[in-house]
Amino acid sequence: MKKRIGLILLALIAALVAVTVWLGLREDNVPASGASGPELVARGAYLARAGDCQACHTARGGIPFAGGRAIRTPFGTIHAPNITPDKETGIGSWSADDFWNALHNGKGKDGKLLYPAFPYPNYTRVSRADADAMHAYFMSLPPVRQQNKEPELRFPFNQRGLLVAWRALYFRPGVYAENAQQNTEWNRGAYLVQGLGHCSACHTQRNVFGATREKQDLGGAMIPMLDWYAASLTGESEAGLGNWEVQHLVDLMKTGVSPRGVVSGPMSEVVRESLQHLNDPDLRAMAVYLKSLPKAGTGPGAEPPELTADNQRVLKQGAALYEKHCVECHKANGAGEPPHIPPLAGNHALMLDSPVNPIRAVMHGGYPPSTEGNPRPFGMPPFGNVLSDDEAAAVVSFVRNNWGNRGAMVSGQQVNRYRTVQLD
């Protein structure tokens, strides 16, 4: 049986290699820009921030960019590599062409196909000039000797040759092409969101092979393995941005808080390590682009829950617990105290089909990042040591169904799943 499966896999690989050749998928070998100097290095540093490179390529408590952070995926664990200019363990021997080939074509210096945990399906949109600037920046860093770790993937995903098939199906190299129907600001925002920002990596649903679903681009998705829901960034669907003011969205990306909401979970790290360091014109461009996107995703909310005796009992219990633990900050009318204490009334993020985010906030607290614009953020304390699973479920059910909010009831079993969390 195993032999038969192996033969089928080999046949599939051979067929897809043929398809790849037939489709004419090729490497785009754009000439190097030839630029150099301190200004190029400074620009590269800015772009590396925009790409949030340090977040993945730095282990917890480790040396920046020396690699080692474990990236958990549904297929196993991939360890981010060392990208300091150490010639033996880092990228010190990489030319600007080699670096471009990794970003744009998803291939390492030795031609090895890279796993798409490195988001080259997004980075392929980066211009050659920007890739060269990033290369110059990384070459300016102190070299760190730290060996890389091999991926720990289960069969058959540990067979790197299968990436030929994956790329044939889901990857097309191509630098961002400006939309002539849109202005310069919109195009700049699209370039950053689609490329270096790689927003779709978290905010777009993936199929069983780990590829993002293009038709649901930025429509909201559960982040694999992290068990946080990345809300829709489109239109009015879900917690979409259609009725947000541009400045409120800029504030959220710059400081982590805004009158409409605050960031928490994985997005806190993105704001702290990446977005807060971008200049205001780039943040505004991203906001303008995101607000222009059409609706995607399934939209928030469900029908109001049936007012059965059990549901009425749970909502009454939730109201009492809210009065005891929550009303001082979030107020009886759910208005909160923006921008530091977000409103609950009319908050679409509470009404998503998946209640995971409010459950985690109740159980483990909610903490915006400390940023230059908000250095001492207010935080919501954890209540996991105070509330039972059923009590936490009652509170979340109450806030999902009060002040005009509508969402499915939450069970103690759902809460229990997130009582213990795994970091990284």
Steps between C-alpha positions, in 0.01 A plus 500: 500500500780744593676420172183573308455835677861588425453423130186712490687792660786468253256493211326807637831686535602406146165615362515831681859560390375460145215740571747749647709493185191522281373803691834664440564583862843656505726697724487874443862608492470876533839676491638640824441868563869571553427744782717512812588714799360596843170622359439160342574326831262734685229434244559128535461525878164672451385237253610217730277657766214516250550130428512417874810290433630513856185345647556163331877501468568562869452235767338606826777677691742435216726718288310698237484330161711202614208263442383210710140597562270202458215566257226247568285397204233231448769298322769521767754752626731716291788683667565846359856526364786727594499806270797683649804532268688209654652321202464147636167500684332817370469674164844661493587324176174599330519750217225751429385260225479214750292711739269610220456141392385407851249783530376492145526136396496316833838336451807491722857574392554136412179485296316315776125563494393694809198402705224762476508556875740762364235715331659527158154479337468854642862611482511423128320833452796693646694707245860418416614837634336434836641146511850640440452753780399225741801292395728797568348541845540135598860504376565798732399308814752335733548138391376244750614139486195291579421175324164458332265216585339271247120506463312249712214408267299182488481278194435573216554873563864434591558409135623834366449382144125530550547877501529477122137393494395763754669777304342385175158527657530803725799721421565748220801733534432861412589849621205720595358677195337835565129541430469788254141560615619586851710784638855486637388470864271203429772321303753556776257350750430202276874442453561493876193294595541242225879483515722575798207527742390148397164569667332215314726249679278533809181671382415259216365148531723215386420173329610156618838547332570827680442730202293815546161510330514786252124547483497564876799733504519687834150374583598376846643168615602293799878518532626140481645364825476834683123475551431869450255630243641762262195709414397610154673809366240556229177693463232455762532124527586358840701757693577669169634851456241650268356743755828576678651844456839492330663677794361246748659220300828691482485548877442128552804405290719774648418469870297179544190690618227704334145617575371194315706228666837380625736231376591192701640155447733450201405839356657669803839369393443617144423853620788505749769358272384626162211738442577762764834563326345589164456863405154657501468527120561124464254417778240726345559340160440156650183623670367657179567180306341273761188715526453479123482120493165335422329279751639154561435232760171391647411806703443533872241357704232255501135516582432582864515183709172338587376625835468156647491465877864387499615791284310750713662356810849526346445859381369600842806345661723680249333834578568452871864409439542795263364731771746355748817482290467713186267796540754729667710514183263408219198684650141390535422612145804321355653829382838450669744789518661526155770491388650305790195296605322386185123516457311172514171636366490456124844341500496262204808321631281357778243364257715288270399140444809398696493635859867415559628858535259617773543165678877547507464860613282397793715203599847641442456876487536749219821694458567752224868543415717762659575746220657841469154651460358301793793404724291399801197321359202406711457125528209275582586261783448126453193343658588138434596456866174659616235361266410140428462387139123536519522844663739628235269359233208686657686835496608459138149395401362809675728751325432328168126552551457837668486865380382382158777242458405163355705185527466131571508383860834380636540176694727413789657235279607767250653704780687202640678449170676833549554487875860393443689674222828416332732790422688539174 
